[in-house]
Amino acid sequence: MANKKKKPVSKDKCNKKKKFSVTKLIVLLAVVAAAAAVVTLLVIKTREDNARFALKNTEWVSVSAVNASGDEADLYEVYNVKYDNYQGRLNFDGNNRFELWLTPGDPDDGTHSGTYELKGDTVYAKFDEGTKAEFDVKRENGKITGIDIGYEEYVISFARK
């Protein structure tokens, strides 16, 4: 058996293989980069949607209050009602409308409802009669856990019902 010598590979053929491999690598990197960009945009969009819809169709009840000095106050004292089991309530619907009840009253008087917009950690509320208010949002791990509302000389804290 005669040893056959292998023919040396030409430089042109070697360069073509390198170019082909580099081209494959560039295309692969471009596809991976595009996929990463799409995933990043979807995550950002999902976070924005979650933030925007975080209050929609939720109910809240008052759980505590503090006075201007920062001392805890009884809710029946804050609401100026004769019974201590009254709880204020705050409801947000799916159409950026809210209802707020701090004291017992006539549900049809229209002064306890309006529109709202959540921006960051603030709810910007506009009551139907034109009054504007801001509610502070409390979060834990990005989830809304409470809402604080100023009422006369008190700050009333609401928790999800």
PyMOL CGO cylinders between C-alpha atoms (Angstrom):
from pymol import cmd
from pymol.cgo import CYLINDER

trace = [
    CYLINDER, 0.00, 0.00, 0.00, 1.33, 3.18, -1.00, 0.3, 1, 1, 1, 1, 1, 1,
    CYLINDER, 1.33, 3.18, -1.00, 0.98, 6.16, 1.27, 0.3, 1, 1, 1, 1, 1, 1,
    CYLINDER, 0.98, 6.16, 1.27, -1.01, 8.72, -0.50, 0.3, 1, 1, 1, 1, 1, 1,
    CYLINDER, -1.01, 8.72, -0.50, -0.17, 12.21, 0.37, 0.3, 1, 1, 1, 1, 1, 1,
    CYLINDER, -0.17, 12.21, 0.37, -3.01, 14.54, 1.08, 0.3, 1, 1, 1, 1, 1, 1,
    CYLINDER, -3.01, 14.54, 1.08, -3.23, 17.46, -1.13, 0.3, 1, 1, 1, 1, 1, 1,
    CYLINDER, -3.23, 17.46, -1.13, -2.61, 20.70, 0.72, 0.3, 1, 1, 1, 1, 1, 1,
    CYLINDER, -2.61, 20.70, 0.72, -5.72, 22.85, 1.16, 0.3, 1, 1, 1, 1, 1, 1,
    CYLINDER, -5.72, 22.85, 1.16, -5.57, 25.99, -0.86, 0.3, 1, 1, 1, 1, 1, 1,
    CYLINDER, -5.57, 25.99, -0.86, -5.65, 29.35, 0.88, 0.3, 1, 1, 1, 1, 1, 1,
    CYLINDER, -5.65, 29.35, 0.88, -8.76, 30.34, -1.04, 0.3, 1, 1, 1, 1, 1, 1,
    CYLINDER, -8.76, 30.34, -1.04, -10.68, 27.32, 0.19, 0.3, 1, 1, 1, 1, 1, 1,
    CYLINDER, -10.68, 27.32, 0.19, -9.58, 27.96, 3.79, 0.3, 1, 1, 1, 1, 1, 1,
    CYLINDER, -9.58, 27.96, 3.79, -10.63, 31.63, 3.58, 0.3, 1, 1, 1, 1, 1, 1,
    CYLINDER, -10.63, 31.63, 3.58, -14.02, 30.64, 2.19, 0.3, 1, 1, 1, 1, 1, 1,
    CYLINDER, -14.02, 30.64, 2.19, -14.62, 28.32, 5.15, 0.3, 1, 1, 1, 1, 1, 1,
    CYLINDER, -14.62, 28.32, 5.15, -13.63, 31.11, 7.59, 0.3, 1, 1, 1, 1, 1, 1,
    CYLINDER, -13.63, 31.11, 7.59, -15.90, 33.60, 5.83, 0.3, 1, 1, 1, 1, 1, 1,
    CYLINDER, -15.90, 33.60, 5.83, -18.76, 31.11, 5.87, 0.3, 1, 1, 1, 1, 1, 1,
    CYLINDER, -18.76, 31.11, 5.87, -18.28, 30.47, 9.61, 0.3, 1, 1, 1, 1, 1, 1,
    CYLINDER, -18.28, 30.47, 9.61, -18.02, 34.19, 10.41, 0.3, 1, 1, 1, 1, 1, 1,
    CYLINDER, -18.02, 34.19, 10.41, -21.18, 34.86, 8.40, 0.3, 1, 1, 1, 1, 1, 1,
    CYLINDER, -21.18, 34.86, 8.40, -23.02, 32.13, 10.29, 0.3, 1, 1, 1, 1, 1, 1,
    CYLINDER, -23.02, 32.13, 10.29, -21.83, 33.57, 13.58, 0.3, 1, 1, 1, 1, 1, 1,
    CYLINDER, -21.83, 33.57, 13.58, -22.93, 37.10, 12.67, 0.3, 1, 1, 1, 1, 1, 1,
    CYLINDER, -22.93, 37.10, 12.67, -26.38, 35.89, 11.61, 0.3, 1, 1, 1, 1, 1, 1,
    CYLINDER, -26.38, 35.89, 11.61, -26.73, 33.85, 14.80, 0.3, 1, 1, 1, 1, 1, 1,
    CYLINDER, -26.73, 33.85, 14.80, -25.72, 36.81, 16.96, 0.3, 1, 1, 1, 1, 1, 1,
    CYLINDER, -25.72, 36.81, 16.96, -28.15, 39.07, 15.11, 0.3, 1, 1, 1, 1, 1, 1,
    CYLINDER, -28.15, 39.07, 15.11, -31.02, 36.60, 15.70, 0.3, 1, 1, 1, 1, 1, 1,
    CYLINDER, -31.02, 36.60, 15.70, -30.14, 36.27, 19.39, 0.3, 1, 1, 1, 1, 1, 1,
    CYLINDER, -30.14, 36.27, 19.39, -29.93, 40.07, 19.77, 0.3, 1, 1, 1, 1, 1, 1,
    CYLINDER, -29.93, 40.07, 19.77, -33.30, 40.54, 18.05, 0.3, 1, 1, 1, 1, 1, 1,
    CYLINDER, -33.30, 40.54, 18.05, -34.91, 37.89, 20.26, 0.3, 1, 1, 1, 1, 1, 1,
    CYLINDER, -34.91, 37.89, 20.26, -33.45, 39.52, 23.39, 0.3, 1, 1, 1, 1, 1, 1,
    CYLINDER, -33.45, 39.52, 23.39, -34.79, 42.91, 22.27, 0.3, 1, 1, 1, 1, 1, 1,
    CYLINDER, -34.79, 42.91, 22.27, -38.28, 41.48, 21.72, 0.3, 1, 1, 1, 1, 1, 1,
    CYLINDER, -38.28, 41.48, 21.72, -38.27, 39.78, 25.13, 0.3, 1, 1, 1, 1, 1, 1,
    CYLINDER, -38.27, 39.78, 25.13, -37.09, 43.00, 26.81, 0.3, 1, 1, 1, 1, 1, 1,
    CYLINDER, -37.09, 43.00, 26.81, -39.85, 45.02, 25.13, 0.3, 1, 1, 1, 1, 1, 1,
    CYLINDER, -39.85, 45.02, 25.13, -42.47, 42.47, 26.18, 0.3, 1, 1, 1, 1, 1, 1,
    CYLINDER, -42.47, 42.47, 26.18, -41.28, 42.57, 29.80, 0.3, 1, 1, 1, 1, 1, 1,
    CYLINDER, -41.28, 42.57, 29.80, -41.39, 46.38, 29.82, 0.3, 1, 1, 1, 1, 1, 1,
    CYLINDER, -41.39, 46.38, 29.82, -44.85, 46.40, 28.22, 0.3, 1, 1, 1, 1, 1, 1,
    CYLINDER, -44.85, 46.40, 28.22, -46.14, 43.83, 30.72, 0.3, 1, 1, 1, 1, 1, 1,
    CYLINDER, -46.14, 43.83, 30.72, -44.82, 45.88, 33.66, 0.3, 1, 1, 1, 1, 1, 1,
    CYLINDER, -44.82, 45.88, 33.66, -46.44, 49.04, 32.28, 0.3, 1, 1, 1, 1, 1, 1,
    CYLINDER, -46.44, 49.04, 32.28, -49.76, 47.21, 31.77, 0.3, 1, 1, 1, 1, 1, 1,
    CYLINDER, -49.76, 47.21, 31.77, -49.61, 45.74, 35.28, 0.3, 1, 1, 1, 1, 1, 1,
    CYLINDER, -49.61, 45.74, 35.28, -48.93, 49.17, 36.75, 0.3, 1, 1, 1, 1, 1, 1,
    CYLINDER, -48.93, 49.17, 36.75, -51.73, 50.74, 34.73, 0.3, 1, 1, 1, 1, 1, 1,
    CYLINDER, -51.73, 50.74, 34.73, -54.25, 48.06, 35.68, 0.3, 1, 1, 1, 1, 1, 1,
    CYLINDER, -54.25, 48.06, 35.68, -53.04, 47.52, 39.26, 0.3, 1, 1, 1, 1, 1, 1,
    CYLINDER, -53.04, 47.52, 39.26, -56.11, 49.20, 40.78, 0.3, 1, 1, 1, 1, 1, 1,
    CYLINDER, -56.11, 49.20, 40.78, -58.78, 48.21, 38.29, 0.3, 1, 1, 1, 1, 1, 1,
    CYLINDER, -58.78, 48.21, 38.29, -61.69, 46.30, 39.83, 0.3, 1, 1, 1, 1, 1, 1,
    CYLINDER, -61.69, 46.30, 39.83, -60.30, 46.42, 43.37, 0.3, 1, 1, 1, 1, 1, 1,
    CYLINDER, -60.30, 46.42, 43.37, -61.98, 47.17, 46.71, 0.3, 1, 1, 1, 1, 1, 1,
    CYLINDER, -61.98, 47.17, 46.71, -60.28, 48.72, 49.72, 0.3, 1, 1, 1, 1, 1, 1,
    CYLINDER, -60.28, 48.72, 49.72, -61.38, 49.34, 53.32, 0.3, 1, 1, 1, 1, 1, 1,
    CYLINDER, -61.38, 49.34, 53.32, -60.00, 51.72, 55.89, 0.3, 1, 1, 1, 1, 1, 1,
    CYLINDER, -60.00, 51.72, 55.89, -57.88, 49.97, 58.50, 0.3, 1, 1, 1, 1, 1, 1,
    CYLINDER, -57.88, 49.97, 58.50, -56.18, 52.75, 60.45, 0.3, 1, 1, 1, 1, 1, 1,
    CYLINDER, -56.18, 52.75, 60.45, -55.63, 56.47, 60.73, 0.3, 1, 1, 1, 1, 1, 1,
    CYLINDER, -55.63, 56.47, 60.73, -53.08, 58.86, 62.17, 0.3, 1, 1, 1, 1, 1, 1,
    CYLINDER, -53.08, 58.86, 62.17, -53.56, 62.47, 63.18, 0.3, 1, 1, 1, 1, 1, 1,
    CYLINDER, -53.56, 62.47, 63.18, -51.36, 65.43, 62.25, 0.3, 1, 1, 1, 1, 1, 1,
    CYLINDER, -51.36, 65.43, 62.25, -48.98, 64.57, 65.13, 0.3, 1, 1, 1, 1, 1, 1,
    CYLINDER, -48.98, 64.57, 65.13, -48.52, 61.05, 63.78, 0.3, 1, 1, 1, 1, 1, 1,
    CYLINDER, -48.52, 61.05, 63.78, -50.48, 59.46, 66.64, 0.3, 1, 1, 1, 1, 1, 1,
    CYLINDER, -50.48, 59.46, 66.64, -52.92, 56.67, 65.82, 0.3, 1, 1, 1, 1, 1, 1,
    CYLINDER, -52.92, 56.67, 65.82, -56.57, 57.73, 65.90, 0.3, 1, 1, 1, 1, 1, 1,
    CYLINDER, -56.57, 57.73, 65.90, -59.72, 55.63, 66.21, 0.3, 1, 1, 1, 1, 1, 1,
    CYLINDER, -59.72, 55.63, 66.21, -61.60, 55.48, 62.91, 0.3, 1, 1, 1, 1, 1, 1,
    CYLINDER, -61.60, 55.48, 62.91, -64.96, 56.26, 64.54, 0.3, 1, 1, 1, 1, 1, 1,
    CYLINDER, -64.96, 56.26, 64.54, -63.37, 59.47, 65.84, 0.3, 1, 1, 1, 1, 1, 1,
    CYLINDER, -63.37, 59.47, 65.84, -62.02, 60.30, 62.38, 0.3, 1, 1, 1, 1, 1, 1,
    CYLINDER, -62.02, 60.30, 62.38, -65.36, 59.62, 60.69, 0.3, 1, 1, 1, 1, 1, 1,
    CYLINDER, -65.36, 59.62, 60.69, -67.31, 61.36, 63.45, 0.3, 1, 1, 1, 1, 1, 1,
    CYLINDER, -67.31, 61.36, 63.45, -69.83, 58.53, 63.71, 0.3, 1, 1, 1, 1, 1, 1,
    CYLINDER, -69.83, 58.53, 63.71, -71.42, 57.06, 66.81, 0.3, 1, 1, 1, 1, 1, 1,
    CYLINDER, -71.42, 57.06, 66.81, -70.40, 53.49, 66.10, 0.3, 1, 1, 1, 1, 1, 1,
    CYLINDER, -70.40, 53.49, 66.10, -66.88, 52.15, 65.91, 0.3, 1, 1, 1, 1, 1, 1,
    CYLINDER, -66.88, 52.15, 65.91, -67.43, 49.36, 63.39, 0.3, 1, 1, 1, 1, 1, 1,
    CYLINDER, -67.43, 49.36, 63.39, -67.91, 51.70, 60.43, 0.3, 1, 1, 1, 1, 1, 1,
    CYLINDER, -67.91, 51.70, 60.43, -65.26, 51.28, 57.75, 0.3, 1, 1, 1, 1, 1, 1,
    CYLINDER, -65.26, 51.28, 57.75, -64.66, 53.68, 54.93, 0.3, 1, 1, 1, 1, 1, 1,
    CYLINDER, -64.66, 53.68, 54.93, -64.36, 52.11, 51.53, 0.3, 1, 1, 1, 1, 1, 1,
    CYLINDER, -64.36, 52.11, 51.53, -62.60, 52.87, 48.27, 0.3, 1, 1, 1, 1, 1, 1,
    CYLINDER, -62.60, 52.87, 48.27, -63.49, 51.09, 45.04, 0.3, 1, 1, 1, 1, 1, 1,
    CYLINDER, -63.49, 51.09, 45.04, -61.83, 51.31, 41.64, 0.3, 1, 1, 1, 1, 1, 1,
    CYLINDER, -61.83, 51.31, 41.64, -63.68, 50.00, 38.59, 0.3, 1, 1, 1, 1, 1, 1,
    CYLINDER, -63.68, 50.00, 38.59, -62.40, 48.93, 35.18, 0.3, 1, 1, 1, 1, 1, 1,
    CYLINDER, -62.40, 48.93, 35.18, -63.13, 52.30, 33.53, 0.3, 1, 1, 1, 1, 1, 1,
    CYLINDER, -63.13, 52.30, 33.53, -60.79, 54.52, 35.58, 0.3, 1, 1, 1, 1, 1, 1,
    CYLINDER, -60.79, 54.52, 35.58, -63.61, 55.53, 37.92, 0.3, 1, 1, 1, 1, 1, 1,
    CYLINDER, -63.61, 55.53, 37.92, -63.58, 55.34, 41.70, 0.3, 1, 1, 1, 1, 1, 1,
    CYLINDER, -63.58, 55.34, 41.70, -65.94, 55.65, 44.66, 0.3, 1, 1, 1, 1, 1, 1,
    CYLINDER, -65.94, 55.65, 44.66, -64.75, 56.84, 48.05, 0.3, 1, 1, 1, 1, 1, 1,
    CYLINDER, -64.75, 56.84, 48.05, -66.78, 56.66, 51.25, 0.3, 1, 1, 1, 1, 1, 1,
    CYLINDER, -66.78, 56.66, 51.25, -65.20, 58.04, 54.39, 0.3, 1, 1, 1, 1, 1, 1,
    CYLINDER, -65.20, 58.04, 54.39, -68.41, 58.73, 56.28, 0.3, 1, 1, 1, 1, 1, 1,
    CYLINDER, -68.41, 58.73, 56.28, -71.92, 57.37, 55.92, 0.3, 1, 1, 1, 1, 1, 1,
    CYLINDER, -71.92, 57.37, 55.92, -73.96, 59.36, 53.44, 0.3, 1, 1, 1, 1, 1, 1,
    CYLINDER, -73.96, 59.36, 53.44, -76.28, 59.21, 50.48, 0.3, 1, 1, 1, 1, 1, 1,
    CYLINDER, -76.28, 59.21, 50.48, -74.71, 57.12, 47.70, 0.3, 1, 1, 1, 1, 1, 1,
    CYLINDER, -74.71, 57.12, 47.70, -76.57, 59.16, 45.07, 0.3, 1, 1, 1, 1, 1, 1,
    CYLINDER, -76.57, 59.16, 45.07, -75.17, 62.58, 45.97, 0.3, 1, 1, 1, 1, 1, 1,
    CYLINDER, -75.17, 62.58, 45.97, -72.30, 62.18, 43.47, 0.3, 1, 1, 1, 1, 1, 1,
    CYLINDER, -72.30, 62.18, 43.47, -69.67, 63.85, 45.63, 0.3, 1, 1, 1, 1, 1, 1,
    CYLINDER, -69.67, 63.85, 45.63, -67.89, 60.60, 46.44, 0.3, 1, 1, 1, 1, 1, 1,
    CYLINDER, -67.89, 60.60, 46.44, -67.00, 59.41, 42.97, 0.3, 1, 1, 1, 1, 1, 1,
    CYLINDER, -67.00, 59.41, 42.97, -64.91, 60.50, 40.04, 0.3, 1, 1, 1, 1, 1, 1,
    CYLINDER, -64.91, 60.50, 40.04, -62.08, 59.51, 37.74, 0.3, 1, 1, 1, 1, 1, 1,
    CYLINDER, -62.08, 59.51, 37.74, -58.53, 58.52, 38.59, 0.3, 1, 1, 1, 1, 1, 1,
    CYLINDER, -58.53, 58.52, 38.59, -55.13, 57.92, 37.06, 0.3, 1, 1, 1, 1, 1, 1,
    CYLINDER, -55.13, 57.92, 37.06, -52.33, 55.92, 38.64, 0.3, 1, 1, 1, 1, 1, 1,
    CYLINDER, -52.33, 55.92, 38.64, -48.85, 57.33, 38.02, 0.3, 1, 1, 1, 1, 1, 1,
    CYLINDER, -48.85, 57.33, 38.02, -46.02, 55.72, 39.91, 0.3, 1, 1, 1, 1, 1, 1,
    CYLINDER, -46.02, 55.72, 39.91, -46.92, 55.73, 43.59, 0.3, 1, 1, 1, 1, 1, 1,
    CYLINDER, -46.92, 55.73, 43.59, -49.67, 58.33, 43.35, 0.3, 1, 1, 1, 1, 1, 1,
    CYLINDER, -49.67, 58.33, 43.35, -53.34, 58.09, 42.42, 0.3, 1, 1, 1, 1, 1, 1,
    CYLINDER, -53.34, 58.09, 42.42, -54.52, 61.37, 40.92, 0.3, 1, 1, 1, 1, 1, 1,
    CYLINDER, -54.52, 61.37, 40.92, -58.23, 61.59, 41.67, 0.3, 1, 1, 1, 1, 1, 1,
    CYLINDER, -58.23, 61.59, 41.67, -60.75, 64.05, 40.30, 0.3, 1, 1, 1, 1, 1, 1,
    CYLINDER, -60.75, 64.05, 40.30, -64.15, 64.02, 41.97, 0.3, 1, 1, 1, 1, 1, 1,
    CYLINDER, -64.15, 64.02, 41.97, -67.25, 64.52, 39.84, 0.3, 1, 1, 1, 1, 1, 1,
    CYLINDER, -67.25, 64.52, 39.84, -67.87, 67.98, 41.30, 0.3, 1, 1, 1, 1, 1, 1,
    CYLINDER, -67.87, 67.98, 41.30, -64.33, 69.07, 40.31, 0.3, 1, 1, 1, 1, 1, 1,
    CYLINDER, -64.33, 69.07, 40.31, -62.29, 68.65, 43.50, 0.3, 1, 1, 1, 1, 1, 1,
    CYLINDER, -62.29, 68.65, 43.50, -58.87, 67.08, 42.96, 0.3, 1, 1, 1, 1, 1, 1,
    CYLINDER, -58.87, 67.08, 42.96, -56.96, 64.88, 45.40, 0.3, 1, 1, 1, 1, 1, 1,
    CYLINDER, -56.96, 64.88, 45.40, -53.88, 62.70, 45.51, 0.3, 1, 1, 1, 1, 1, 1,
    CYLINDER, -53.88, 62.70, 45.51, -53.77, 59.29, 47.21, 0.3, 1, 1, 1, 1, 1, 1,
    CYLINDER, -53.77, 59.29, 47.21, -50.41, 57.80, 48.18, 0.3, 1, 1, 1, 1, 1, 1,
    CYLINDER, -50.41, 57.80, 48.18, -49.79, 54.20, 47.13, 0.3, 1, 1, 1, 1, 1, 1,
    CYLINDER, -49.79, 54.20, 47.13, -47.79, 51.80, 49.32, 0.3, 1, 1, 1, 1, 1, 1,
    CYLINDER, -47.79, 51.80, 49.32, -46.04, 48.87, 47.65, 0.3, 1, 1, 1, 1, 1, 1,
    CYLINDER, -46.04, 48.87, 47.65, -44.20, 45.72, 48.66, 0.3, 1, 1, 1, 1, 1, 1,
    CYLINDER, -44.20, 45.72, 48.66, -42.20, 43.89, 45.99, 0.3, 1, 1, 1, 1, 1, 1,
    CYLINDER, -42.20, 43.89, 45.99, -43.91, 46.03, 43.34, 0.3, 1, 1, 1, 1, 1, 1,
    CYLINDER, -43.91, 46.03, 43.34, -47.42, 45.03, 44.42, 0.3, 1, 1, 1, 1, 1, 1,
    CYLINDER, -47.42, 45.03, 44.42, -49.82, 47.64, 45.79, 0.3, 1, 1, 1, 1, 1, 1,
    CYLINDER, -49.82, 47.64, 45.79, -50.52, 46.81, 49.44, 0.3, 1, 1, 1, 1, 1, 1,
    CYLINDER, -50.52, 46.81, 49.44, -52.15, 49.99, 50.70, 0.3, 1, 1, 1, 1, 1, 1,
    CYLINDER, -52.15, 49.99, 50.70, -53.44, 53.44, 49.91, 0.3, 1, 1, 1, 1, 1, 1,
    CYLINDER, -53.44, 53.44, 49.91, -53.17, 56.49, 52.18, 0.3, 1, 1, 1, 1, 1, 1,
    CYLINDER, -53.17, 56.49, 52.18, -55.69, 59.30, 51.86, 0.3, 1, 1, 1, 1, 1, 1,
    CYLINDER, -55.69, 59.30, 51.86, -55.59, 62.68, 53.56, 0.3, 1, 1, 1, 1, 1, 1,
    CYLINDER, -55.59, 62.68, 53.56, -58.89, 63.57, 55.22, 0.3, 1, 1, 1, 1, 1, 1,
    CYLINDER, -58.89, 63.57, 55.22, -59.15, 66.76, 57.23, 0.3, 1, 1, 1, 1, 1, 1,
    CYLINDER, -59.15, 66.76, 57.23, -56.26, 66.58, 59.72, 0.3, 1, 1, 1, 1, 1, 1,
    CYLINDER, -56.26, 66.58, 59.72, -55.89, 62.77, 59.39, 0.3, 1, 1, 1, 1, 1, 1,
    CYLINDER, -55.89, 62.77, 59.39, -54.23, 60.30, 57.06, 0.3, 1, 1, 1, 1, 1, 1,
    CYLINDER, -54.23, 60.30, 57.06, -56.40, 57.21, 56.60, 0.3, 1, 1, 1, 1, 1, 1,
    CYLINDER, -56.40, 57.21, 56.60, -54.81, 53.94, 55.47, 0.3, 1, 1, 1, 1, 1, 1,
    CYLINDER, -54.81, 53.94, 55.47, -56.75, 51.54, 53.27, 0.3, 1, 1, 1, 1, 1, 1,
    CYLINDER, -56.75, 51.54, 53.27, -56.01, 47.85, 52.68, 0.3, 1, 1, 1, 1, 1, 1,
    CYLINDER, -56.01, 47.85, 52.68, -57.32, 45.58, 49.95, 0.3, 1, 1, 1, 1, 1, 1,
    CYLINDER, -57.32, 45.58, 49.95, -60.59, 43.94, 50.91, 0.3, 1, 1, 1, 1, 1, 1,
]
cmd.load_cgo(trace, "trace")
